[in-house]
Amino acid sequence: MSKNSYVVGFPRIGEQRELKFALESYWSGKSDFSEVTKVASELKKRHWTYQREAGIEYISSNDFSLYDNMLDTSVLFGVIPERFKGLKDEELYFTMARGNKEATACEMTKWFNTNYHYIVPELSKEMQFKLNADKIINEYKEAKAAGFKTKINIIGPLTYLGLSKRADGGDVYEFFAKLLPLYEELLAKIAKLDDEVVVQIDEPIFVKDLDTKVLSLIKPTYDKLALISNNIKLSVVSYFEHSSEATKILVNTPVWALGLDFLYGEENYDSLGIIADSGKTLIAGVVDGRNIWKTDIEATLAKLEKIANVVNKENILVGSSSSLLHVPFTLKYEEKMDSEVKNWLSYAIEKLDEISLLCKIFFDGEASLCEDEKKALILNKEANISRRTSKRIHDEKVQQRVATVTKLERDGAYEERIKIQKELLGYKELATTTIGSFPQTPEVRHARREFKNGNLTQDVYTQEMKNYIDECIAFQEECGLEILVHGEPERNDMVEYFGEQLQGYGFSQNGWVQSYGSRCVKPPFIYGDISRPKAMTVDWITYAQSKTDKIMKGMLTGPVTILNWSFVRDDMPRSEVSKQIALGICDEVDDLQNAGIKIIQVDEAAFKEGYPLRDSKVQAYEDWAVRDFKLSVSSARKETQIHTHMCYSEFNDIIATIEAMDADVISIETARSGNELLKIFAKVGYKQEVGPGVYDIHSPRIPSIEEIVAQIHSLLEVLPKEQLWINPDCGLKTRKWDEVKPSLKNMVEAVKIVREELQ
C-alpha cells in the first residue's frame, strides 16, 4: 500500500457497463431487482479490489450509487416530494429519478461544470426530514466483511442545500436548521461502526462565489460535525476550482483534513500557509480526475514539492483532483486505438497506479522504487516527451487559418433575416418539430457496430441507415410534424460522430463515462490541431430531404458543445481549440446550405456547463464561446435559418449571452420546470424565436394531449404565439418507439387544439 494515497471517488457503472445493463433489464421487466443488487455488490467489491491492488490507502464506500448520489442523499434524509408518497424502496427511488404515469420525475441538471447530471432535491415547508442511514451503514459493513477498511463519502449539508430547489422559490438555506441535526445523527451512527472511521464530506459548493450568509454557516456546521465523536476523522473535500474563502474558515474548525483541487483551482496554492499554520492534513488533488491525459510524474512531483515547501510533508495526502467518476474506467479494452495516441492516455484504473507511484517517489524517493516501478517511471517520462514532440499534434495550415480568419459572424440583423426566412419557409405559428435524434433501436446499434467491426460493407450499412431514415420520415409525415429531421441513425453520439471525422480527434472503443442513471457517453478526445477533411453530414441530410417535400433540418453539433463534451488537450488554451472546431463547423454549414438545406440546427447543448465556477472568469469564457458559435454559422446566408438547442440550463444569468449568439431560433429544456425558465426571455424582451420543450424525454412516461395543451397554454402566458415553436425537451435517441410515437402524436394534436382556440 502506498502511504498517504487518496482517491476522492471511483466510477460505478462498471468497466463493461454492467450496472447500466442490469438497471435497464430491471426497468424493462426482464429481470428482478435482486439481479441489480447482485451486480452492484459484485462491482463494489471489484472496484475496492482494484484500488487496493494499486496501493491506494484511502478507498471510498458510499461513492457507489444505483442512479445518483444526490438522489441517495435525498432518500437518506427523507426529502421525498409529496407526489411520491406511498412508494417505497426501489420503486420510490427510481420513480423520483425517472417518473411514472402518475408522477413526473424530479428535475435533473448538470453537476457543476461537468457532463454528469444529478437529481435536484425538492424542498418544501411541509416536508418532515427523517434519517434513513441503511445504505451508508450497510455498504461500510459490506466492505469490511470483504476485507476493506473504507472511508465513507457523504455530500455535505451546504452543497446539498445549495443544489436544491424550493417549490415556493424561497431560500433553500432556511432548511439548514432542520438538516444539520440529521447530519449529526448520521455521524453518531457512523461512529459506532469502527474504532476509527474517516468520513469524507464533499462540499464542491465551496468553489463557487458564496454570499456572506452561506459562508457564515461553514464554521458552526463543521464545529459541530467534527466533534460528534473522537473516532471520526472528518475530511472536507472540494473540487473543480479553488475554495479559498471556505478554506480560511475551515482551518479554524476541528476537521481533520481539507481536500483541494490543485489542477483546476490554482489559487488553492495561496491557501497553503494557513493550512500549514493550522496543522491540518492536506489532501492534494494533483492527479486529474476530469481528463484522460497521462499524468506527467516529473511535473506533478514538482507541484508536490512546491506544496511541501509550505505544508509539512507528513501532513500531505496525494490524491485525485476530484472523483474519477468523470473519466472512463480502464484502457485495458482499447484494442483498436492507435498505439502512439493510447500511450498518452490514462483512465481511472491507470490513474490509481499514477497516484501510487507519485506517493512512493514523493515520500520515499526514487531509490525506494522496485524494478517495475522504475520501469513505469521511465515509460511515463517517454510518453510525455512523445506527446509534446509528436508531429501529429501540430498542423501549420490550421494554425495559419485560425490566425487570419476575418469573417466572424453572419450577414444581416435578425429582424432582416427572420422576415426573409418566414416568407421563404412558410411555417405556421407554434410550428412543430423535434430536436433531432429518434430512437436508436437495437437493430440500428447492431448495424452500426457491425459496420465499425468490418462485418458489414459500406453499401449494406448505408442502405440500412437509409431504410431507418425512410421510416423516421414516414412517421413524422404521418403524425403531422411540420419541420422534419432525419433521425440521426448513423450517429452513436452527437459529439463522437463529429470527432471521428475531424483531424486531431481520437476516439475509444470503451471510453464510457456515466452521464446520468444508466446513460453513458463515450466522449472523443482532442489531441492535436482540428480540421475538417471533408463534409460530415451532407450526404445523409440531402438524402433525407430528397424523400420529403417538407423542410428537413440539417443537424450539427456546435463548437462549444463539441469542446465541452470532449476530453480536451491540455497543452493549449481551450479557447483556441474551440476556434479551430468552429471553422470546421462553418465549412459544414456552407456545404449544407449549398446542398439546398434551408434550416440548420447547430446544437449548443453543453454551452452552459462550460461556464467557469467563479464569476471573475465568466466574461472571458463568454467572449470566446459566443465568438466561436457566431464564427461557426458565419457562412450562413440570410435566408438560411439557424437554430440552436440548449440543455439543463438556468438562463437568468446568461440571457444576454444567448442574445449575443444571435441564433434565429433556440430550443430549450423546460418541461420539468414549467414556464419558469422561459420568463427571463420575456423579461428581457428577447426577440428571436423560442422552442421550449413541452414534454420530458428523460422519463418513459407518455404525456397526454391535455397535459401538453396545458403546457402550451403556460408557455403562451409568457411569450406570444408568433415567437413560439413546439418541440420535445431534447433528442429522442434514448427513448423507445412505443414511447416516442404516442408522445409526438399527442404533441401535434395538442398544437392543433391550441391553434383552433387561438383563431
Buried (B, 14 or more C-beta within 10 A) or exposed (E): EBBBBBBBBBBBBBBEBBBBBBBBBBBEEEBEBEBBBEBBBBBBBEBBBBBBEBBBBBBBBBBBBBBBBBBBBBBBBEBBBEBBEEBEEEEBBBBBBBBBEEBBBBBBBBBBBBBBBBBBBBBEEEBEBEBEBEBBBEBBEBBBEEEBBBBBBBBBBBBBBBBBBBEEEEEBBEBBEBBBEBBBBBBBEBBEBBEEBBBBBBBBBBBBEBEEEBBEBBEEBBEBBBBBBEEBBBBBBBBBBBBBBBBBBBBEBEBBBBBBBBBBBEBBBEBBEBBBEBEBBBBBBBBBBBBBBBBBBEEBBEBBEEBBEBBEEEBBBBBBBBBBBBBBBBBEBBEEBEEEBBBBBBBBBBBBBBBBBBBBBBBEEEEEBEEEBEEBBEEBEEBBEBBEEBEBBBBEEBEEBBEEBEEEBBEBEBEEBBEBBEEBBEBEBBBBBBBBBBBBBEEBEEBBEBBBEEEBEEEEBBEBBBBBBBBBBEBBBEBBBBBBBBBBBBBBBBBBBBBBBBBBBBBBEBBBBBBBBBBBBBBBBBBBBBBBEEBBBBEBBBBBBEBBEBBBBBBBBBBBBBBBBBBBBBEBEBBBBBBBBBBBBBBBBBBBBEBEBBBBBBBBBBBBBBBBBBEEEBEEBBEBBBBBBBBBBBBBBBBBBBBBBBBBBEBEEBBEBBBBBBBBBBBBBBBBBBBBBBBBBBEBEBEBBBBBBBBBBBBBBBBBBEBBBBBBEBBBEBBEBEBBBBBBBBBBBBBEEEBBBBBBBBBBBBBBBBBEEEE
